[in-house]
């Protein structure tokens, strides 16, 4: 009986030859791109190119100097100066004589009570003088709403000290406001006079 060739015969692998590459090594050598939709592993992506170098004639952008070169806007001074007692009384007398008409005599009597109150040496005297100073200066600026607000604050904070004379200041503010409103009405242009349209009677 003739011997037959067997395909499953083992053949010794030469030890000097290089072993075949593994499947994982082959995949790594052929492609560095991950599958679509898969997260890339750390270190497996392509390295980023280095930043371009500036040429000899290209200068870097200047640093921002907005904070240092911006013009400084001066703060608006809202505080008003404090008048002396004599200045307050003198200005109020002038204003009452100018705006209060026939009742100025009675208001000036109330003003005398204010003068005595300011000379009594009360601990709240300085604050009352400051409010009166602001009241007068706001009236001189035609800021009547601010002047009325000062009187409201004065009557609410110091009702006992100013109860006898604050009414003369309220009358002064009201009379000045009425005078200003009348002046605005007089300065408005008058509406043109309208004449009735007459239809001539038909001739008989």
C-alpha positions in Angstrom: 0.0 0.0 0.0 1.4 3.4 -1.1 1.9 6.1 1.5 -0.4 9.1 1.1 0.4 12.8 1.8 -1.1 14.1 4.9 -2.1 17.8 5.0 -2.2 18.0 8.8 1.4 17.2 9.1 3.2 19.6 11.5 6.0 21.7 10.1 8.6 23.2 12.4 8.6 27.0 12.2 12.1 28.3 11.6 13.4 30.1 14.7 15.5 32.6 12.8 12.6 34.1 10.9 10.6 37.0 12.2 7.2 36.0 13.6 4.2 37.2 11.7 2.6 40.5 13.0 -0.3 40.2 15.4 -3.7 41.5 14.4 -3.6 44.3 16.9 -0.2 45.5 15.7 -1.3 45.4 12.1 -4.3 47.5 12.9 -2.2 50.1 14.7 0.3 50.3 11.9 -2.3 50.7 9.1 -4.5 53.5 10.6 -4.4 56.1 13.4 -8.0 57.2 12.9 -10.7 56.0 15.2 -14.0 54.7 14.0 -16.7 57.2 13.2 -18.7 57.9 16.3 -16.1 56.4 18.7 -14.3 58.4 21.3 -10.6 58.8 20.5 -8.2 57.3 23.0 -5.7 59.5 24.7 -2.5 59.8 22.7 -4.1 58.1 19.6 -5.0 61.3 17.8 -2.8 63.2 15.4 -0.5 65.8 17.2 -1.4 69.4 16.7 0.9 71.5 14.5 3.1 74.0 16.4 2.0 77.6 16.4 3.3 79.7 13.4 6.3 81.7 14.2 6.2 85.5 13.7 8.2 86.8 10.9 10.8 89.5 11.1 8.4 92.2 9.9 5.2 91.1 11.8 4.7 92.5 15.3 2.4 91.1 17.9 -0.8 93.0 18.7 -0.3 95.7 21.3 -1.7 94.9 24.8 -5.0 96.3 25.8 -4.8 99.8 27.3 -8.5 100.6 27.7 -8.3 100.6 31.5 -5.3 103.0 31.6 -6.1 105.3 28.7 -9.9 105.7 29.2 -10.8 109.2 30.2 -11.9 109.6 33.8 -15.4 111.1 34.1 -15.5 113.5 37.0 -18.0 112.7 39.6 -21.1 114.9 39.7 -21.2 116.9 42.9 -24.7 116.6 44.3 -24.1 118.1 47.8 -25.0 121.7 48.3 -23.2 124.2 50.5 -24.4 125.0 54.0 -25.6 128.6 54.5 -25.2 130.5 57.8 -28.2 131.4 60.0 -28.1 135.0 58.8 -28.0 134.0 55.1 -31.0 131.6 55.6 -33.1 134.3 57.3 -32.2 137.0 54.8 -32.9 134.9 51.8 -36.2 133.6 53.2 -37.3 137.2 53.9 -36.5 138.2 50.4 -38.4 135.3 48.9 -41.5 135.8 51.1 -41.6 139.5 50.2 -41.3 138.7 46.5 -43.8 135.8 46.2 -46.2 135.8 49.1 -48.0 139.1 48.5 -50.3 140.4 51.3 -49.7 137.4 53.6 -46.0 138.0 53.7 -46.4 140.0 57.0 -47.9 137.0 58.8 -45.3 134.7 57.3 -42.4 136.9 58.4 -43.7 136.7 62.0 -43.5 132.9 61.8 -40.0 133.4 60.4 -39.0 135.2 63.6 -39.9 132.1 65.5 -37.6 130.1 63.3 -34.7 132.5 64.1 -35.2 132.0 67.8 -35.4 128.3 67.4 -32.0 128.2 65.5 -30.4 130.3 68.3 -31.5 127.9 71.1 -28.5 125.7 70.8 -30.4 122.4 70.1 -28.3 119.4 69.3 -30.2 119.0 66.0 -29.5 122.6 65.0 -26.8 121.8 62.4 -28.9 119.3 60.6 -31.9 121.7 60.5 -29.6 124.4 59.1 -28.4 122.0 56.4 -31.9 121.1 55.3 -32.9 124.8 55.2 -29.9 125.6 53.2 -30.8 122.9 50.6 -34.4 124.1 50.6 -33.4 127.7 49.7 -30.8 126.6 47.0 -33.3 124.3 45.4 -35.9 127.1 45.2 -33.3 129.4 43.6 -32.6 126.7 41.0 -36.4 126.4 40.3 -36.3 122.8 41.5 -39.5 123.0 43.5 -40.2 119.2 43.8 -36.8 118.8 45.5 -37.5 121.8 47.8 -40.9 120.3 48.8 -39.1 117.0 49.6 -36.8 118.8 51.9 -39.7 120.3 53.8 -41.3 116.8 54.1 -38.1 115.5 55.5 -37.8 118.4 57.9 -41.3 118.0 59.3 -41.0 114.2 59.6 -37.6 114.1 61.3 -37.9 117.2 63.6 -41.6 117.8 64.2 -41.1 119.3 67.7 -38.4 121.8 66.6 -40.1 123.2 63.6 -43.8 122.8 64.3 -44.4 126.6 64.9 -42.6 127.9 61.8 -42.5 125.3 59.1 -45.9 126.4 57.9 -44.4 129.7 56.6 -42.0 127.7 54.4 -44.8 125.5 53.0 -46.7 128.7 52.1 -43.6 130.1 50.4 -43.1 126.9 48.4 -46.8 126.8 47.3 -46.8 130.5 46.3 -43.6 130.1 44.2 -45.1 127.0 42.5 -48.3 128.9 41.7 -46.3 131.8 40.3 -44.2 129.6 38.1 -47.2 127.9 36.7 -48.9 131.2 35.9 -45.7 132.4 34.2 -45.7 129.2 32.1 -49.3 129.8 31.1 -48.7 133.4 30.2 -45.7 132.5 28.1 -47.7 130.0 25.9 -48.8 131.5 22.6 -52.4 132.4 22.5 -54.7 130.4 20.3 -56.0 132.3 17.2 -59.4 133.8 17.6 -62.1 131.9 15.8 -64.9 133.8 14.0 -68.2 132.2 13.2 -68.9 131.5 9.6 -72.0 133.2 8.4 -73.9 132.0 5.4 -75.4 134.8 3.4 -79.2 134.8 3.4 -80.7 133.9 0.0 -82.1 136.8 -1.9 -85.9 136.7 -2.4 
